């Protein structure tokens, strides 16, 4: 049984040309997972994109996994869908961090997850990574018919039409895949391109600021650069009580006296606390200020499935100006 195969990653990019070499899928607003079917009596497992075991968080998916051939690895995304059929990342956040079995069962009754599959890495002990995408897709379609899981739909139409359709449906964006692309394990490839409708960025939490009525009023955010962590602003909007309860223990155990940010561009004062910068989160925002700050950022949630090295946020031309 394969221990862990780092997934292929998409590159943020404009929509590709309509030259017949691309197919398009909706971008699912969920958590990337690999489904590893068991062998010789071993149960199936769900591993995050950084190899962490997420099986205990999603027990309702295990019966479907048992229908697949042993020694198989399927690539997909776990999502919680709302009544209109749209993925709801906020509700998924309530599932991602739970490990106590009783707590997980209660959460699953309120916010059941769905597994959306879009690729196959291995089937029945045979690695498929060197096959072109269109051949892997055919094999995936055969496998998904054995399960209750959802097959991510694929569209062969002008990219702009798919983008408009997904925008109208309230989906996050489009992932375009070249039909001849092999599965490049653990690498970000231009053969997979992701196009987001709404501006969202991955950021690193480097500390927090106390609020008027709460120990956690806002988070201090940074983005990795070759020189170090660049401060890009604070986020307090969207932090509800549940998010604060989750974040505070994590921040306290990472608290440190020194700022993790480059230079002296971050807030300072008795109500500012710094933290070891190894928590990745995601925020929505309205753009960048001339000083290199996120404009009107709003909290979306932690990304425990990502490491700091995975953050792909592109800094504006002149980040790091003084506050």
Secondary structure per residue as TSV (DSSP state, phi and psi in degrees):
chain	resnum	aa	ss	phi	psi
A	1	X	-	360.0	131.9
A	2	X	-	-65.4	130.9
A	3	X	-	-72.5	-50.6
A	4	X	-	-165.1	132.3
A	5	X	-	-119.1	107.1
A	6	X	-	-56.6	133.1
A	7	X	-	-73.9	156.1
A	8	X	-	-69.8	142.0
A	9	X	E	-118.8	148.0
A	10	X	E	-89.5	152.9
A	11	X	E	-99.2	128.7
A	12	X	E	-60.0	126.3
A	13	X	-	-163.5	162.7
A	14	X	-	-65.4	168.4
A	15	X	-	-60.9	143.8
A	16	X	-	-77.2	168.6
A	17	X	-	-70.1	154.9
A	18	X	-	-89.6	73.1
A	19	X	S	-111.0	12.7
A	20	X	S	84.8	-4.8
A	21	X	S	-97.5	2.6
A	22	X	E	-124.1	146.9
A	23	X	E	-125.0	155.5
A	24	X	E	-126.5	141.4
A	25	X	E	-127.8	154.3
A	26	X	E	-63.6	149.0
A	27	X	E	-90.6	117.6
A	28	X	-	-87.9	131.4
A	29	X	-	-89.0	74.7
A	30	X	S	-143.9	-151.0
A	31	X	E	-115.9	123.4
A	32	X	E	-67.2	130.6
A	33	X	E	-139.9	153.8
A	34	X	E	-107.4	131.2
A	35	X	E	-94.6	117.2
A	36	X	E	-109.8	110.4
A	37	X	-	-77.5	149.5
A	38	X	-	-79.6	175.4
A	39	X	-	-151.0	150.6
A	40	X	T	52.1	45.4
A	41	X	T	85.8	-5.4
A	42	X	-	-75.9	141.6
A	43	X	-	-76.6	164.0
A	44	X	-	-69.9	158.3
A	45	X	E	-135.1	154.1
A	46	X	E	-119.1	119.6
A	47	X	E	-113.3	137.5
A	48	X	E	-71.7	174.5
A	49	X	T	-64.8	-19.4
A	50	X	T	-103.1	16.5
A	51	X	S	87.0	5.6
A	52	X	-	-80.8	141.3
A	53	X	B	-76.7	119.1
A	54	X	-	-111.8	14.1
A	55	X	G	-60.4	-43.4
A	56	X	G	-63.4	-24.9
A	57	X	G	-77.2	-20.4
A	58	X	G	-132.6	60.3
A	59	X	G	-65.4	-24.2
A	60	X	G	-68.0	-11.9
A	61	X	G	-87.9	-15.5
A	62	X	H	-64.3	-41.2
A	63	X	H	-57.8	-40.4
A	64	X	H	-66.0	-36.4
A	65	X	H	-64.1	-30.3
A	66	X	T	-67.9	-15.0
A	67	X	T	-81.9	-10.2
A	68	X	S	-89.4	158.5
A	69	X	-	-62.0	148.2
A	70	X	S	-65.3	162.8
A	71	X	S	56.1	45.2
A	72	X	-	-121.6	151.7
A	73	X	E	-132.8	120.0
A	74	X	E	-116.6	144.2
A	75	X	E	-107.7	132.7
A	76	X	E	-167.5	-159.4
A	77	X	E	-143.6	134.7
A	78	X	E	-88.9	132.5
A	79	X	E	-142.6	154.7
A	80	X	-	-108.6	127.1
A	81	X	B	-103.7	142.3
A	82	X	-	-85.3	-176.3
A	83	X	T	-64.1	-23.1
A	84	X	T	-90.8	1.7
A	85	X	S	84.9	16.6
A	86	X	-	-100.3	141.7
A	87	X	B	-65.4	139.3
A	88	X	-	-120.5	99.3
A	89	X	H	-65.1	-33.0
A	90	X	H	-61.3	-42.4
A	91	X	H	-70.5	-33.2
A	92	X	H	-64.2	-32.9
A	93	X	H	-55.7	-32.6
A	94	X	H	-71.0	-13.2
A	95	X	H	-102.1	-28.3
A	96	X	H	-67.7	-28.8
A	97	X	T	-103.7	2.7
A	98	X	-	-88.8	138.5
A	99	X	-	-130.2	-21.2
A	100	X	-	-72.3	123.8
A	101	X	H	-55.9	-40.7
A	102	X	H	-67.4	-40.7
A	103	X	H	-63.8	-40.6
A	104	X	H	-63.4	-42.5
A	105	X	H	-62.4	-41.4
A	106	X	H	-64.7	-42.3
A	107	X	H	-67.1	-37.4
A	108	X	H	-65.5	-30.3
A	109	X	H	-69.0	-28.2
A	110	X	H	-91.4	-44.1
A	111	X	S	-127.7	74.3
A	112	X	-	-65.6	145.8
A	113	X	-	-100.6	159.1
A	114	X	E	-122.8	141.5
A	115	X	E	-100.6	117.7
A	116	X	E	-102.7	119.7
A	117	X	E	-103.3	138.8
A	118	X	E	-135.6	0.7
A	119	X	E	-161.0	163.8
A	120	X	E	-131.1	128.9
A	121	X	E	-95.6	-37.2
A	122	X	E	-149.4	148.7
A	123	X	E	-142.7	122.9
A	124	X	T	58.5	33.8
A	125	X	T	88.3	-0.7
A	126	X	E	-105.6	122.0
A	127	X	E	-71.1	135.9
A	128	X	-	-116.2	10.6
A	129	X	T	-64.5	-23.9
A	130	X	T	-88.6	-4.2
A	131	X	S	-78.3	150.9
A	132	X	-	-66.0	157.3
A	133	X	H	-53.5	-42.8
A	134	X	H	-64.4	-31.8
A	135	X	H	-73.3	-39.6
A	136	X	H	-64.6	-38.0
A	137	X	H	-61.8	-41.2
A	138	X	H	-62.0	-42.5
A	139	X	H	-66.5	-39.1
A	140	X	H	-61.9	-43.0
A	141	X	H	-59.4	-38.1
A	142	X	H	-65.3	-40.3
A	143	X	H	-72.0	-40.3
A	144	X	H	-66.3	-26.7
A	145	X	T	-61.9	-18.3
A	146	X	T	-83.3	-6.8
A	147	X	S	-127.5	169.2
A	148	X	S	-87.9	6.2
A	149	X	-	-75.5	166.1
A	150	X	E	-98.9	133.7
A	151	X	E	-90.1	122.8
A	152	X	-	-61.2	126.3
A	153	X	-	-69.9	148.6
A	154	X	-	-121.7	138.8
A	155	X	B	-123.8	132.9
A	156	X	-	-108.5	86.2
A	157	X	S	-155.1	168.0
A	158	X	-	-54.2	135.1
A	159	X	H	-57.6	-39.2
A	160	X	H	-64.6	-34.9
A	161	X	H	-65.2	-41.8
A	162	X	H	-66.2	-40.1
A	163	X	H	-61.0	-44.2
A	164	X	H	-66.8	-37.6
A	165	X	H	-67.3	-41.7
A	166	X	H	-70.3	-33.7
A	167	X	H	-64.0	-45.3
A	168	X	H	-63.6	-30.0
A	169	X	T	-82.2	-3.1
A	170	X	T	78.4	21.7
A	171	X	-	-89.2	165.4
A	172	X	-	-72.5	-31.3
A	173	X	E	166.1	-153.7
A	174	X	E	-132.6	140.8
A	175	X	E	-114.3	121.6
A	176	X	E	-105.3	135.6
A	177	X	E	-129.3	134.4
A	178	X	E	-77.4	135.9
A	179	X	T	-67.0	-22.8
A	180	X	T	-99.0	9.5
A	181	X	-	-77.1	130.6
A	182	X	-	-78.3	168.1
A	183	X	-	-89.1	104.3
A	184	X	-	-87.3	99.9
A	185	X	T	-59.7	126.2
A	186	X	T	67.7	15.4
A	187	X	-	-124.0	148.1
A	188	X	E	-86.0	124.2
A	189	X	E	-122.2	143.0
A	190	X	E	-74.3	-9.9
A	191	X	E	-75.9	-13.7
A	192	X	E	-119.1	122.7
A	193	X	E	-122.0	133.4
A	194	X	E	-111.3	134.4
A	195	X	E	-125.9	116.0
A	196	X	E	-99.6	140.4
A	197	X	S	-76.5	-42.2
A	198	X	S	-105.6	141.4
A	199	X	-	-69.1	121.8
A	200	X	E	-142.3	143.9
A	201	X	E	-134.7	147.5
A	202	X	E	-87.2	135.3
A	203	X	E	-135.6	166.7
A	204	X	E	-113.8	133.6
A	205	X	E	-84.8	122.9
A	206	X	E	-115.1	9.0
A	207	X	E	157.7	-173.5
A	208	X	E	-150.5	160.5
A	209	X	E	-121.4	133.9
A	210	X	-	-69.5	141.9
A	211	X	-	-96.7	178.6
A	212	X	S	-64.4	-40.1
A	213	X	S	-119.0	11.8
A	214	X	S	-150.5	147.0
A	215	X	S	-65.9	-23.3
A	216	X	-	-119.9	103.8
A	217	X	-	-97.7	-40.2
A	218	X	E	-153.1	153.6
A	219	X	E	-100.4	142.1
A	220	X	E	-91.8	128.8
A	221	X	E	-115.4	145.8
A	222	X	E	-139.6	165.7
A	223	X	E	-130.0	132.3
A	224	X	E	-65.6	142.7
A	225	X	E	-137.5	167.5
A	226	X	T	-56.3	-28.0
A	227	X	T	-88.1	-17.0
A	228	X	E	144.1	-165.0
A	229	X	E	-85.7	121.6
A	230	X	E	-96.6	126.2
A	231	X	E	-69.6	129.8
A	232	X	E	-125.2	10.0
A	233	X	E	128.0	-171.6
A	234	X	E	-125.3	153.1
A	235	X	E	-133.5	128.4
A	236	X	-	-127.6	-27.8
A	237	X	T	-62.1	132.6
A	238	X	T	90.7	-7.4
A	239	X	-	-82.1	99.9
A	240	X	-	-88.6	179.7
A	241	X	H	-61.5	-37.9
A	242	X	H	-64.7	-41.6
A	243	X	H	-64.5	-40.3
A	244	X	H	-65.0	-40.0
A	245	X	H	-64.0	-35.0
A	246	X	H	-72.5	-42.0
A	247	X	H	-77.0	-39.7
A	248	X	H	-57.1	-48.0
A	249	X	H	-61.3	-36.9
A	250	X	H	-66.0	-39.7
A	251	X	H	-71.7	-41.3
A	252	X	H	-60.4	-40.6
A	253	X	T	-73.1	-12.7
A	254	X	T	-105.7	2.1
A	255	X	E	-60.1	139.4
A	256	X	E	-144.9	153.9
A	257	X	S	-73.8	-29.7
A	258	X	S	-92.3	144.6
A	259	X	-	-71.2	136.6
A	260	X	-	-84.9	-2.2
A	261	X	B	-90.3	155.0
A	262	X	S	-66.6	142.4
A	263	X	T	63.5	-152.7
A	264	X	T	-124.1	41.2
A	265	X	-	-90.5	-8.9
A	266	X	S	-88.9	162.5
A	267	X	-	-64.2	149.8
A	268	X	-	-135.8	149.8
A	269	X	S	152.5	173.7
A	270	X	T	-69.4	-19.7
A	271	X	T	-97.6	10.4
A	272	X	E	-104.8	132.4
A	273	X	E	-123.8	140.0
A	274	X	E	-104.3	155.4
A	275	X	E	-138.8	152.4
A	276	X	E	-58.3	125.7
A	277	X	E	-85.8	75.5
A	278	X	E	-130.2	11.6
A	279	X	E	-101.3	125.2
A	280	X	E	-99.9	138.3
A	281	X	E	-135.4	176.4
A	282	X	E	-132.3	137.1
A	283	X	E	-130.5	151.6
A	284	X	E	-94.8	156.7
A	285	X	-	-157.9	165.8
A	286	X	S	-100.9	1.6
A	287	X	E	140.1	-165.8
A	288	X	E	-116.2	143.0
A	289	X	-	-81.5	165.3
A	290	X	T	-60.6	-22.1
A	291	X	T	-87.9	5.2
A	292	X	S	80.7	32.4
A	293	X	-	-110.9	149.9
A	294	X	E	-67.0	130.8
A	295	X	E	-91.0	125.0
A	296	X	S	51.1	53.0
A	297	X	-	-69.0	147.1
A	298	X	E	-131.8	134.7
A	299	X	E	-66.4	133.9
A	300	X	E	-110.1	-42.0
A	301	X	E	153.6	167.7
A	302	X	E	-70.2	153.6
A	303	X	-	-121.4	77.8
A	304	X	T	-66.3	-12.0
A	305	X	T	-84.2	1.7
A	306	X	-	-127.6	148.5
A	307	X	-	-101.7	165.6
A	308	X	G	-56.6	-37.9
A	309	X	G	-64.9	-16.5
A	310	X	G	-83.7	-13.8
A	311	X	-	-66.1	125.3
A	312	X	-	-115.6	14.6
A	313	X	-	-58.0	131.9
A	314	X	-	-94.4	120.4
A	315	X	-	-72.5	150.2
A	316	X	-	-67.0	175.5
A	317	X	T	-64.2	-32.8
A	318	X	T	-132.2	65.7
A	319	X	-	-74.8	164.9
A	320	X	-	86.9	11.7
A	321	X	-	-68.0	156.3
A	322	X	-	-63.9	151.1
A	323	X	-	-68.7	360.0
